[in-house]
Amino acid sequence: MSYASQVSGIFGKLGIELPDAASGIEVRSPIDGNVILAVPASTQAEFSASVERAQACFLKWRNVPAPQRGALVRAFGEKVRQHKPTLGRLVTIETGKILQEGLGEVQEVIDICEFALGQSRQLYGLAIASERPDHKLLETWHPLGVVGIISAFNFPMAVWAWNAALALVCGDTLVWKPSEKTPLSALAINGLLLAAARESGVDAAGLSEVVIGELDLGEALVAHPGVRLVSATGSTAMGRAVGEACARLFKRSLLELGGNNAAIVCPSADSQLAVRAVTFAAVGTAGQRCTTLRRLFVHRAGCAQFVKRLLAAYENLPIGNPLHEGTLIGPLIDQGIYERMQAALQAARAAGGTVHYGGRIDVGLGGFYVRPALVEMPAQTGPMCEETFAPILYVVPYDGLDEAIEWNNAVSHGLSSAIFTRDLQEAETFISARGSDCGISNVNIGTSGAEIGGAFGGEKDTGGGREAGSDAWKNYMRRATNTINYGTSLPLAQGIRFEV
């Protein structure tokens, strides 16, 4: 059965009308490179109408008590749970991720809905001691407005859900521009949200709008005065443009950008655990995660042996159709990433690196399948200092922990990092103020696979944004400081006297 037929069947099971057009944005499956269908692109007029609907809906949604907003998110999460196998398959067809990763992404949607449900009863403010008698000082939080979401192809459901679930319980409405490479996943998951809203008795018009297009539509979303926050996930170049445009408008931006992530393997590390963790972190999702491990620093005394074990693991990686059980590595999303990968490997050779694997392989399907590359480098130089969104792992030997931490921090990105050690002092140093400068610093676990309970994001060229857990909900609300005088006098702050 063709992937076009499978996608049609998936939308039928979900009870969502499948958009189709004679022309528009062509959606291809990376599995075989063939077109699934064409999706109509949103016009500027349609985009403006979407924002207007979202604004109108916000004026009503903000007045719904937060626990009731949480009840809608719970209903949405349950609907996603019912359709998890179907949604996971759609993610795999559209992104090329292996089926287990597609299912894992859908589970992230379910998990953030559960988290947001609890958060809907914990949108806490503060009671602050006032310096004046008979006065109360409060900090309160209120819905912000229309939240614009720009998401990348590699997580076509989960990243939206991280934002959407929290924004909805905070009283906001949504306008979402998904990647033009993965609009089908967006239409499917958003369709389930709207269905859950209707079944819950919520007026779904304007609650969550999906607009489909390319760069110009993203620019319109950023520039629209009715959008109060833009949450953008993608490249650093994209994020810099979004951040600068939002700053000119005094508009909030939440940026989740690239990551040139590193791990350190210390002499005391459990080498078996480290090999497994490093391999998955480097090759999972065919290297197309922002948290993919790209740089590895191994103590010189054990570096050669560790590389040997990694090469053995790389040699036996099951690469092929991501829908088949047992496959661990699916295709790259398209030819563009393949070409950037090959250019990076050529640059590594020119910088003195020894390249193992990394070439295209024929699995009989078409598409761009590669064996992940492992590159031994003499020093951290050349392409190591840049993010290539492909499965390339650079390995450099180090002599002292301070040196390795310095290299970890030397690149422009600051998303995720890890250390493998059984030495308490080394572990604590790595996660201390003088250790890793990344937003995520792990011990004895790889750089990928963050849980939704913690705030997700990074520093420097990664943008500084935080999504998902902890206090990330505050991004989607506005804060007010309230002073209440319940007395009969009017004392002023700082002892100022004023009489009329």
C-alpha positions as CSV (number, residue, x, y, z in Angstrom):
1,M,0.0,0.0,0.0
2,S,1.4,3.4,-0.9
3,Y,2.1,6.0,1.8
4,A,-0.5,8.2,0.2
5,S,-3.1,5.5,0.8
6,Q,-1.9,4.9,4.3
7,V,-2.1,8.5,5.2
8,S,-5.6,8.7,3.8
9,G,-6.5,5.7,6.0
10,I,-4.9,7.3,9.1
11,F,-7.0,10.5,8.7
12,G,-10.1,8.4,8.2
13,K,-9.4,6.6,11.5
14,L,-8.9,9.9,13.2
15,G,-12.1,11.3,11.8
16,I,-10.3,14.3,10.3
17,E,-10.8,15.5,6.8
18,L,-7.6,15.1,4.8
19,P,-6.6,18.3,2.9
20,D,-5.7,17.7,-0.7
21,A,-5.0,20.0,-3.6
22,A,-3.9,19.8,-7.2
23,S,-1.1,22.2,-6.3
24,G,0.4,23.6,-3.1
25,I,3.1,22.4,-0.8
26,E,4.2,18.9,-1.7
27,V,4.6,16.6,1.3
28,R,7.2,13.8,0.7
29,S,7.9,10.8,2.8
30,P,11.6,10.5,3.5
31,I,11.2,6.7,3.5
32,D,11.1,6.6,-0.3
33,G,11.3,10.2,-1.3
34,N,7.9,10.1,-3.1
35,V,5.2,12.7,-2.8
36,I,2.3,11.7,-0.5
37,L,0.1,14.6,-1.5
38,A,0.0,18.4,-1.9
39,V,-1.3,20.5,0.9
40,P,-2.9,23.9,0.2
41,A,-0.7,26.8,1.4
42,S,-2.4,29.5,3.6
43,T,-2.8,32.8,1.9
44,Q,-2.0,36.0,3.8
45,A,-5.7,36.7,4.0
46,E,-6.3,33.3,5.5
47,F,-3.5,33.8,7.9
48,S,-4.9,37.2,9.1
49,A,-8.3,35.6,9.5
50,S,-6.8,32.8,11.7
51,V,-5.2,35.4,14.0
52,E,-8.5,37.3,14.2
53,R,-10.3,34.1,15.2
54,A,-7.7,33.4,17.8
55,Q,-8.0,36.9,19.2
56,A,-11.7,36.6,19.4
57,C,-11.5,33.2,21.1
58,F,-9.0,34.5,23.6
59,L,-11.4,37.1,24.9
60,K,-13.7,34.2,26.0
61,W,-11.1,31.5,26.8
62,R,-9.3,33.7,29.3
63,N,-12.4,33.9,31.5
64,V,-12.8,30.1,31.8
65,P,-11.4,29.0,35.1
66,A,-7.9,27.4,34.8
67,P,-9.0,23.9,36.1
68,Q,-11.7,23.8,33.5
69,R,-9.1,24.7,30.8
70,G,-7.0,21.9,32.2
71,A,-10.0,19.5,31.8
72,L,-10.0,20.2,28.1
73,V,-6.3,19.4,27.9
74,R,-6.9,16.2,29.8
75,A,-9.6,15.2,27.3
76,F,-7.3,16.0,24.4
77,G,-4.5,13.9,26.0
78,E,-7.0,10.9,26.3
79,K,-8.0,11.2,22.7
80,V,-4.3,11.2,21.7
81,R,-3.8,8.1,23.9
82,Q,-6.6,6.3,22.1
83,H,-5.0,7.0,18.7
84,K,-1.3,6.6,19.7
85,P,-0.5,3.8,17.3
86,T,-2.1,5.6,14.4
87,L,-0.4,8.9,15.2
88,G,3.0,7.3,15.7
89,R,2.8,5.7,12.2
90,L,1.9,9.1,10.7
91,V,5.0,10.7,12.4
92,T,7.2,7.9,11.0
93,I,5.8,8.2,7.4
94,E,6.3,12.0,7.4
95,T,9.6,12.3,9.2
96,G,11.4,9.0,8.6
97,K,11.9,8.4,12.3
98,I,11.7,4.8,13.4
99,L,8.3,3.7,14.5
100,Q,9.3,3.4,18.2
101,E,10.5,7.0,18.1
102,G,7.3,8.1,16.4
103,L,5.3,6.4,19.2
104,G,7.6,8.0,21.7
105,E,6.8,11.4,20.3
106,V,3.1,10.8,20.7
107,Q,3.7,9.7,24.3
108,E,5.4,13.1,24.9
109,V,2.1,14.7,23.8
110,I,0.3,12.6,26.3
111,D,2.8,13.3,29.1
112,I,2.7,17.1,28.6
113,C,-1.1,17.0,28.7
114,E,-0.9,15.2,32.1
115,F,1.6,17.7,33.3
116,A,-0.4,20.7,32.1
117,L,-3.5,19.3,33.8
118,G,-1.8,19.4,37.2
119,Q,-0.3,22.8,36.4
120,S,-3.8,24.2,35.8
121,R,-4.4,24.1,39.5
122,Q,-1.0,25.5,40.3
123,L,-0.7,28.9,38.5
124,Y,0.6,30.4,41.7
125,G,1.3,34.0,42.5
126,L,2.9,35.5,45.6
127,A,1.8,37.3,48.8
128,I,4.6,39.8,49.6
129,A,5.2,41.6,52.9
130,S,4.3,45.2,52.5
131,E,6.3,48.0,54.3
132,R,3.1,50.0,54.9
133,P,0.5,49.2,57.6
134,D,-2.8,47.9,56.5
135,H,-1.5,47.1,53.0
136,K,-1.2,43.8,51.1
137,L,1.2,43.3,48.2
138,L,0.5,40.6,45.7
139,E,1.9,39.1,42.5
140,T,-0.7,37.6,40.2
141,W,-0.6,35.9,36.8
142,H,-3.0,36.4,33.9
143,P,-3.5,35.0,30.4
144,L,-1.2,36.6,27.9
145,G,-3.1,36.4,24.5
146,V,-2.5,34.7,21.2
147,V,0.6,32.5,21.2
148,G,2.3,31.9,17.8
149,I,4.2,28.6,17.5
150,I,6.8,27.9,14.8
151,S,7.9,24.3,14.9
152,A,10.6,22.2,13.1
153,F,10.2,19.0,11.1
154,N,12.0,16.6,13.5
155,F,9.3,16.7,16.2
156,P,6.2,17.6,14.3
157,M,3.8,17.0,17.2
158,A,5.7,17.1,20.5
159,V,7.2,20.5,20.3
160,W,3.9,22.1,19.5
161,A,2.3,20.2,22.4
162,W,4.9,21.4,24.9
163,N,3.8,24.9,24.1
164,A,0.1,24.3,23.4
165,A,-0.8,22.3,26.5
166,L,0.7,24.9,28.8
167,A,-0.6,27.9,26.8
168,L,-4.1,26.5,26.8
169,V,-4.3,26.0,30.6
170,C,-2.8,29.5,31.0
171,G,-5.7,30.9,29.1
172,D,-4.1,31.6,25.7
173,T,-5.1,30.6,22.2
174,L,-2.8,29.4,19.5
175,V,-1.7,30.0,15.9
176,W,0.7,27.3,14.7
177,K,2.9,27.3,11.7
178,P,4.4,23.8,11.4
179,S,7.4,23.0,9.2
180,E,6.4,22.9,5.6
181,K,8.0,19.4,5.5
182,T,5.6,17.9,8.1
183,P,2.2,19.6,7.8
184,L,0.2,16.3,8.0
185,S,1.2,15.6,11.5
186,A,0.3,19.1,12.5
187,L,-3.2,18.9,10.9
188,A,-3.8,15.5,12.6
189,I,-2.8,16.4,16.1
190,N,-4.5,19.8,16.0
191,G,-7.6,18.2,14.6
192,L,-7.8,15.9,17.6
193,L,-7.5,19.0,19.9
194,L,-10.4,20.6,18.2
195,A,-12.5,17.4,18.3
196,A,-11.8,17.2,22.0
197,A,-12.9,20.8,22.4
198,R,-16.2,20.2,20.6
199,E,-16.9,17.0,22.6
200,S,-16.2,19.0,25.8
201,G,-18.7,21.7,24.9
202,V,-15.9,24.3,24.1
203,D,-16.3,26.6,21.2
204,A,-13.3,25.5,19.1
205,A,-13.4,28.3,16.6
206,G,-10.0,30.1,17.0
207,L,-8.8,28.0,19.9
208,S,-5.9,26.6,17.9
209,E,-5.4,27.6,14.3
210,V,-2.9,25.8,11.9
211,V,-1.5,27.9,9.0
212,I,0.7,26.2,6.4
213,G,3.4,27.9,4.4
214,E,7.0,28.8,4.1
215,L,9.3,31.6,5.3
216,D,7.0,34.5,4.4
217,L,4.2,33.0,6.5
218,G,6.6,32.7,9.5
219,E,7.6,36.3,9.0
220,A,3.9,37.4,9.0
221,L,3.3,35.5,12.2
222,V,6.2,37.2,13.9
223,A,5.1,40.7,12.7
224,H,1.4,40.4,13.5
225,P,0.5,42.8,16.3
226,G,-2.2,40.4,17.6
227,V,0.4,37.7,18.4
228,R,1.8,38.3,21.9
229,L,4.4,35.6,22.1
230,V,6.3,33.7,19.3
231,S,7.7,30.4,20.4
232,A,10.1,29.3,17.6
233,T,12.0,26.0,17.3
234,G,14.6,25.6,14.5
235,S,18.0,26.8,13.4
236,T,20.0,29.5,15.1
237,A,19.8,31.6,12.0
238,M,16.0,31.4,12.0
239,G,15.9,32.1,15.8
240,R,18.1,35.2,15.5
241,A,15.8,36.6,12.8
242,V,12.7,35.9,14.9
243,G,14.3,37.3,18.1
244,E,15.4,40.5,16.4
245,A,12.0,41.0,14.8
246,C,10.2,40.4,18.1
247,A,12.5,42.8,19.9
248,R,11.7,45.6,17.5
249,L,8.1,45.1,18.4
250,F,8.6,44.7,22.1
251,K,7.1,41.2,21.7
252,R,8.0,38.2,23.7
253,S,10.0,35.4,22.0
254,L,10.7,31.9,23.3
255,L,13.6,30.4,21.2
256,E,14.6,26.8,21.1
257,L,17.4,26.6,18.6
258,G,20.3,24.3,17.7
259,G,22.7,22.4,19.8
260,N,26.3,21.3,19.2
261,N,26.2,18.9,22.2
262,A,29.2,17.3,23.8
263,A,29.9,14.4,26.2
264,I,32.9,13.6,28.3
265,V,34.0,10.0,29.1
266,C,36.2,9.9,32.2
267,P,38.6,7.1,33.1
268,S,36.3,5.9,35.9
269,A,33.3,5.7,33.6
270,D,31.3,2.5,33.2
271,S,32.4,1.9,29.6
272,Q,29.6,-0.5,28.6
273,L,27.0,2.0,29.8
274,A,28.9,4.9,28.1
275,V,29.1,3.1,24.7
276,R,25.4,2.4,24.7
277,A,24.5,5.9,25.7
278,V,26.9,7.6,23.3
279,T,25.7,5.5,20.4
280,F,22.0,6.2,20.9
281,A,22.6,9.9,21.6
282,A,24.7,10.2,18.4
283,V,22.6,8.2,15.9
284,G,19.0,8.3,17.2
285,T,16.6,10.1,14.9
286,A,19.4,9.7,12.3
287,G,21.2,12.6,14.1
288,Q,18.3,15.0,13.5
289,R,17.6,16.1,17.0
290,C,18.7,19.4,18.6
291,T,20.0,17.3,21.5
292,T,22.0,14.8,19.3
293,L,25.5,14.1,20.6
294,R,27.9,15.7,18.1
295,R,31.2,16.0,20.1
296,L,32.8,13.4,22.3
297,F,35.8,13.9,24.6
298,V,37.4,10.7,25.9
299,H,40.3,10.5,28.3
300,R,43.5,9.8,26.3
301,A,44.3,6.7,28.3
302,G,41.2,4.9,27.1
303,C,40.3,6.8,23.9
304,A,41.6,4.3,21.3
305,Q,39.8,1.3,23.0
306,F,36.6,3.3,23.4
307,V,36.6,4.3,19.7
308,K,37.1,0.7,18.8
309,R,34.0,-0.3,20.7
310,L,32.0,2.5,19.1
311,L,33.1,1.5,15.6
312,A,31.9,-2.0,16.3
313,A,28.5,-0.7,17.4
314,Y,28.3,1.5,14.4
315,E,29.1,-1.4,12.1
316,N,26.1,-3.3,13.2
317,L,23.4,-0.6,13.3
318,P,20.2,-1.8,11.6
319,I,19.5,0.8,8.9
320,G,16.4,0.7,6.8
321,N,12.7,1.2,6.6
322,P,11.7,2.9,9.8
323,L,8.3,1.2,9.8
324,H,9.9,-2.2,10.1
325,E,10.5,-3.8,13.5
326,G,14.2,-3.9,14.4
327,T,15.3,-0.9,12.4
328,L,17.2,1.6,14.5
329,I,18.2,4.2,11.9
330,G,15.8,5.6,9.3
331,P,16.5,8.1,6.5
332,L,17.6,11.7,6.6
333,I,14.7,14.0,5.9
334,D,15.9,15.1,2.5
335,Q,18.8,15.6,0.1
336,G,19.7,18.9,1.5
337,I,20.7,17.5,4.9
338,Y,22.6,14.7,3.1
339,E,24.6,17.2,1.1
340,R,25.4,19.2,4.2
341,M,26.6,16.0,6.0
342,Q,28.9,15.2,3.1
343,A,30.3,18.7,3.1
344,A,31.0,18.5,6.8
345,L,32.8,15.2,6.4
346,Q,35.0,16.6,3.7
347,A,35.8,19.6,5.9
348,A,36.7,17.2,8.7
349,R,39.2,15.4,6.4
350,A,40.7,18.7,5.4
351,A,41.2,19.5,9.1
352,G,43.1,16.3,9.7
353,G,40.2,14.1,10.8
354,T,39.9,10.4,10.2
355,V,36.4,9.6,8.9
356,H,34.7,6.3,9.5
357,Y,31.5,5.5,7.6
358,G,29.1,8.4,6.8
359,G,28.3,7.4,3.2
360,R,24.9,6.8,1.6
361,I,23.7,3.3,1.5
362,D,21.1,1.6,-0.7
363,V,18.3,-0.1,1.3
364,G,16.1,-0.6,-1.8
365,L,13.7,2.2,-1.0
366,G,15.0,5.4,-2.5
367,G,15.4,8.2,0.1
368,F,18.6,9.3,1.7
369,Y,19.9,6.6,4.0
370,V,23.4,6.9,5.5
371,R,25.6,5.0,7.9
372,P,26.2,7.4,10.8
373,A,29.7,8.8,10.7
374,L,32.4,8.6,13.5
375,V,35.3,11.1,13.0
376,E,38.5,11.0,15.0
377,M,39.8,14.5,15.2
378,P,43.2,15.7,16.4
379,A,41.7,18.7,18.1
380,Q,38.4,20.6,18.4
381,T,38.5,22.5,15.1
382,G,36.8,23.0,11.8
383,P,33.3,21.6,11.4
384,M,33.3,20.4,15.0
385,C,32.5,24.0,16.1
386,E,29.4,24.1,13.9
387,E,26.2,22.2,14.1
388,T,25.5,19.8,11.2
389,F,22.0,18.4,11.6
390,A,23.1,14.9,10.6
391,P,24.6,11.8,12.3
392,I,28.2,12.8,12.7
393,L,30.1,12.2,16.0
394,Y,33.5,13.8,16.4
395,V,35.9,12.2,18.9
396,V,38.9,14.0,20.5
397,P,41.1,12.7,23.3
398,Y,41.6,14.9,26.4
399,D,44.1,14.9,29.2
400,G,42.4,16.7,32.1
401,L,38.8,17.3,33.1
402,D,39.2,21.1,33.1
403,E,40.4,20.9,29.5
404,A,37.4,18.8,28.5
405,I,35.0,21.2,30.2
406,E,36.6,24.1,28.5
407,W,36.1,22.4,25.1
408,N,32.5,21.5,26.0
409,N,31.8,25.2,26.6
410,A,33.9,26.6,23.7
411,V,31.2,26.4,21.0
412,S,28.5,28.9,20.4
413,H,25.6,26.7,21.3
414,G,24.7,25.7,24.9
415,L,21.8,23.1,24.8
416,S,22.8,19.7,26.2
417,S,25.8,18.0,27.6
418,A,26.8,14.9,29.5
419,I,29.6,13.3,31.6
420,F,30.3,9.7,32.2
421,T,32.1,9.1,35.5
422,R,31.8,7.2,38.7
423,D,33.9,9.9,40.5
424,L,31.6,12.1,42.6
425,Q,34.0,15.0,42.4
426,E,34.1,14.9,38.6
427,A,30.3,14.6,38.4
428,E,29.7,17.5,40.8
429,T,32.3,19.7,39.1
430,F,30.6,19.1,35.7
431,I,27.2,20.3,36.9
432,S,28.5,23.1,39.1
433,A,28.9,26.8,38.2
434,R,32.4,26.2,36.8
435,G,31.2,23.1,34.8
436,S,29.0,22.8,31.7
437,D,27.4,26.0,30.5
438,C,24.5,24.2,28.9
439,G,20.9,24.3,29.8
440,I,21.0,20.5,30.2
441,S,23.9,18.9,32.0
442,N,23.6,15.1,32.6
443,V,25.6,12.5,34.5
444,N,25.9,8.9,33.2
445,I,23.1,9.4,30.6
446,G,23.3,10.8,27.1
447,T,22.5,14.2,25.8
448,S,19.1,13.3,24.3
449,G,15.8,12.0,25.8
450,A,14.8,14.9,28.1
451,E,11.7,14.4,30.3
452,I,8.8,16.8,30.3
453,G,9.0,17.4,34.0
454,G,12.1,19.6,33.7
455,A,12.4,22.8,31.8
456,F,13.9,22.2,28.3
457,G,16.2,24.6,26.6
458,G,19.7,26.0,26.4
459,E,21.9,29.1,26.5
460,K,23.9,31.2,24.0
461,D,23.1,30.4,20.4
462,T,20.4,27.9,21.6
463,G,18.3,31.0,22.4
464,G,17.7,30.9,26.1
465,G,14.1,29.7,26.0
466,R,12.6,27.1,28.3
467,E,9.6,24.8,27.4
468,A,7.7,21.9,29.0
469,G,8.2,21.5,32.8
470,S,9.3,23.4,35.9
471,D,8.1,27.0,35.7
472,A,8.0,27.2,31.9
473,W,4.3,28.1,32.2
474,K,5.2,31.6,33.1
475,N,6.2,32.2,29.5
476,Y,2.6,32.1,28.6
477,M,1.2,34.5,31.2
478,R,1.6,38.2,32.1
479,R,2.6,39.1,35.6
480,A,0.9,41.9,37.6
481,T,1.9,43.4,41.0
482,N,-1.1,44.4,43.1
483,T,-1.1,46.7,46.1
484,I,-4.3,46.7,48.3
485,N,-4.9,49.3,50.9
486,Y,-7.5,48.0,53.4
487,G,-6.9,50.8,55.9
488,T,-8.2,54.4,56.3
489,S,-4.9,56.2,55.9
490,L,-2.7,56.7,52.8
491,P,1.0,56.0,53.9
492,L,3.4,56.3,50.9
493,A,6.3,54.0,50.3
494,Q,9.8,54.9,51.4
495,G,8.4,57.2,54.1
496,I,7.4,59.9,51.7
497,R,5.0,62.5,53.1
498,F,2.3,64.2,51.0
499,E,-0.6,66.1,52.3
500,V,-3.4,67.9,50.4
